[in-house]
Amino acid sequence: MNLTSEQSYMGTYRDGRVQMEGSPDWTEGTRLAVTPLPPEAKVDIDGHVIIVGFGLAGRCVADLLDRAKLSYTIIEKNPVTVETQRALGRDIMEGDATDAGTLVEAGLNTAAILALTIPDEDAVLNATSLARRLRPEIYIIARTNYSSKGMKASQLGADDVIKAEQAVAIQFYDKLTRRIRHDPQTL
């Protein structure tokens, strides 16, 4: 079976075996590629991270950074989200990442990574272009809905782009591949 999706499953390595957390829906003989995540991974990032947007994608990035013990600042437009997350102790500010002052206030001058997780493609493109001009060496990872906008984000300076339509296509492929493999009449 050739899995093309990049699904993640957690497990623990002990005594030469990987013990999975939960029960993945895999067919017998499924081949896996395992990427170890050491408990105290050595982080090779000089500077903090700026997360733009605190929806599902932004929260996922923040969780990863919390586990890696990396500092970050969140830029969020929703004042209720800002107030709630500030009360929880998060470093979050209300603002617009397409504004140079907001990016600088969030720490762009010393940040190592800019994670543009918002679903507003025009804002992502504008923030990418602005951040690349203000801080040419920063690593920019951007989110777009469509591949065409993803190509534009790359042209404007994004180092990596997450394209929602490609992620959806991979999920369809993965789910239907599992369904087809489980239906004996389709084999």
C-alpha positions as CSV (number, residue, x, y, z in Angstrom):
1,M,0.0,0.0,0.0
2,N,1.4,3.4,-1.0
3,L,0.2,6.0,1.5
4,T,0.6,9.5,0.1
5,S,-0.9,11.5,2.9
6,E,1.1,12.9,5.8
7,Q,-1.1,11.8,8.6
8,S,0.4,11.8,12.1
9,Y,0.0,9.2,14.7
10,M,1.7,9.2,18.1
11,G,3.4,6.3,19.7
12,T,6.2,5.5,22.1
13,Y,9.3,3.5,21.4
14,R,10.2,0.9,24.0
15,D,12.2,-2.4,24.0
16,G,12.6,-2.3,20.2
17,R,8.9,-1.7,19.4
18,V,6.7,1.2,18.8
19,Q,3.5,1.2,20.9
20,M,0.8,3.3,19.2
21,E,-1.5,5.6,21.0
22,G,-5.0,4.6,19.7
23,S,-5.8,2.2,16.9
24,P,-5.1,3.5,13.4
25,D,-7.3,2.0,10.6
26,W,-4.5,0.3,8.7
27,T,-4.6,-2.8,6.6
28,E,-2.3,-5.7,7.5
29,G,1.2,-5.1,6.0
30,T,0.9,-1.3,5.8
31,R,4.5,0.1,5.5
32,L,5.3,3.1,7.7
33,A,7.9,5.8,7.8
34,V,8.6,6.8,11.4
35,T,10.0,10.1,12.4
36,P,11.3,10.1,16.0
37,L,10.4,13.1,18.3
38,P,12.8,13.2,21.2
39,P,11.2,14.3,24.4
40,E,13.6,17.2,24.8
41,A,14.4,17.9,21.2
42,K,17.4,20.2,20.6
43,V,16.0,23.3,18.9
44,D,18.1,24.9,16.3
45,I,16.2,28.2,16.1
46,D,17.7,31.5,16.9
47,G,14.8,33.8,17.7
48,H,11.2,33.5,18.5
49,V,8.2,32.8,16.3
50,I,5.4,35.0,15.2
51,I,2.1,33.3,14.6
52,V,-0.5,35.2,12.6
53,G,-4.0,34.1,13.4
54,F,-5.2,31.9,16.2
55,G,-7.7,29.7,14.6
56,L,-7.2,25.9,14.4
57,A,-3.9,26.2,12.4
58,G,-2.5,28.9,14.7
59,R,-3.4,26.9,17.8
60,C,-1.7,23.8,16.3
61,V,1.5,25.8,15.7
62,A,1.4,27.2,19.2
63,D,1.0,23.7,20.7
64,L,4.0,22.5,18.8
65,L,6.1,25.5,19.9
66,D,4.9,25.0,23.6
67,R,6.2,21.4,23.4
68,A,9.5,22.6,21.9
69,K,9.7,25.3,24.6
70,L,10.0,28.0,22.0
71,S,8.8,31.6,22.5
72,Y,6.2,33.1,20.2
73,T,4.0,36.0,19.8
74,I,0.5,35.7,18.3
75,I,-1.1,38.4,16.1
76,E,-4.9,38.1,16.0
77,K,-7.6,40.4,14.8
78,N,-10.4,39.0,17.0
79,P,-10.5,41.0,20.2
80,V,-12.4,38.3,22.1
81,T,-9.7,35.7,21.2
82,V,-7.0,38.2,22.2
83,E,-8.6,38.8,25.6
84,T,-9.3,35.1,26.2
85,Q,-5.8,34.0,25.3
86,R,-4.1,36.9,27.1
87,A,-6.0,35.8,30.3
88,L,-4.6,32.3,29.8
89,G,-1.1,33.8,29.7
90,R,-0.3,33.7,26.0
91,D,1.8,36.4,24.4
92,I,-0.9,37.7,22.0
93,M,-1.6,41.1,20.5
94,E,-4.5,42.5,18.5
95,G,-3.4,43.6,15.1
96,D,-3.1,43.2,11.4
97,A,-0.1,41.4,10.0
98,T,-0.2,43.5,6.8
99,D,0.8,46.5,8.9
100,A,4.6,47.0,9.3
101,G,4.1,48.5,12.8
102,T,2.2,45.4,13.9
103,L,4.9,43.0,12.6
104,V,7.7,45.0,14.2
105,E,5.8,45.2,17.6
106,A,5.4,41.4,17.4
107,G,9.2,41.1,17.2
108,L,9.8,40.7,13.5
109,N,13.3,42.2,13.9
110,T,14.5,39.3,16.0
111,A,12.0,36.5,14.9
112,A,13.3,33.4,13.3
113,I,9.9,32.3,11.8
114,L,6.7,33.9,10.6
115,A,3.8,31.5,10.5
116,L,0.9,33.0,8.5
117,T,-1.9,30.7,9.4
118,I,-4.9,32.9,8.5
119,P,-7.3,31.9,5.8
120,D,-7.3,35.4,4.2
121,E,-5.2,34.8,1.1
122,D,-4.8,38.5,0.2
123,A,-3.6,39.3,3.7
124,V,-1.2,36.3,3.6
125,L,0.2,37.6,0.3
126,N,0.6,41.1,1.6
127,A,2.1,40.0,4.9
128,T,4.6,37.7,3.0
129,S,5.7,40.5,0.7
130,L,6.0,43.0,3.6
131,A,7.9,40.7,5.9
132,R,10.3,39.6,3.2
133,R,11.1,43.3,2.5
134,L,11.5,44.2,6.2
135,R,13.4,41.0,7.2
136,P,14.9,39.2,4.2
137,E,16.4,36.3,6.2
138,I,13.2,35.3,8.1
139,Y,11.7,31.9,7.4
140,I,8.1,32.4,6.2
141,I,5.5,29.6,6.1
142,A,2.2,30.6,4.6
143,R,-1.3,29.2,4.3
144,T,-3.3,29.6,1.2
145,N,-6.6,28.1,0.1
146,Y,-5.7,27.5,-3.5
147,S,-2.5,26.3,-5.3
148,S,-2.5,29.3,-7.6
149,K,-2.3,31.7,-4.5
150,G,0.3,29.3,-3.0
151,M,2.5,29.8,-6.1
152,K,2.0,33.6,-5.7
153,A,3.0,33.4,-2.0
154,S,6.2,31.6,-3.0
155,Q,7.0,34.2,-5.6
156,L,6.5,36.9,-3.0
157,G,9.0,35.2,-0.7
158,A,7.3,32.4,1.3
159,D,9.8,29.6,2.0
160,D,7.0,27.0,2.4
161,V,3.3,27.1,1.6
162,I,0.5,25.0,3.0
163,K,-2.2,24.8,0.3
164,A,-5.7,23.9,1.7
165,E,-7.0,22.4,-1.6
166,Q,-4.0,20.1,-1.8
167,A,-4.5,19.0,1.9
168,V,-8.2,18.3,1.1
169,A,-7.2,16.3,-2.0
170,I,-4.8,14.2,0.0
171,Q,-7.5,13.5,2.6
172,F,-10.0,12.4,0.0
173,Y,-7.4,10.2,-1.6
174,D,-6.4,8.7,1.8
175,K,-10.0,8.1,3.0
176,L,-11.2,6.7,-0.3
177,T,-8.1,4.5,-0.6
178,R,-8.9,3.0,2.8
179,R,-12.6,2.5,1.9
180,I,-11.8,0.9,-1.4
181,R,-9.2,-1.4,0.2
182,H,-11.9,-2.5,2.8
183,D,-14.5,-3.3,0.1
184,P,-13.7,-6.8,-1.2
185,Q,-15.8,-6.2,-4.4
186,T,-13.5,-3.3,-5.4
187,L,-10.3,-5.3,-5.3
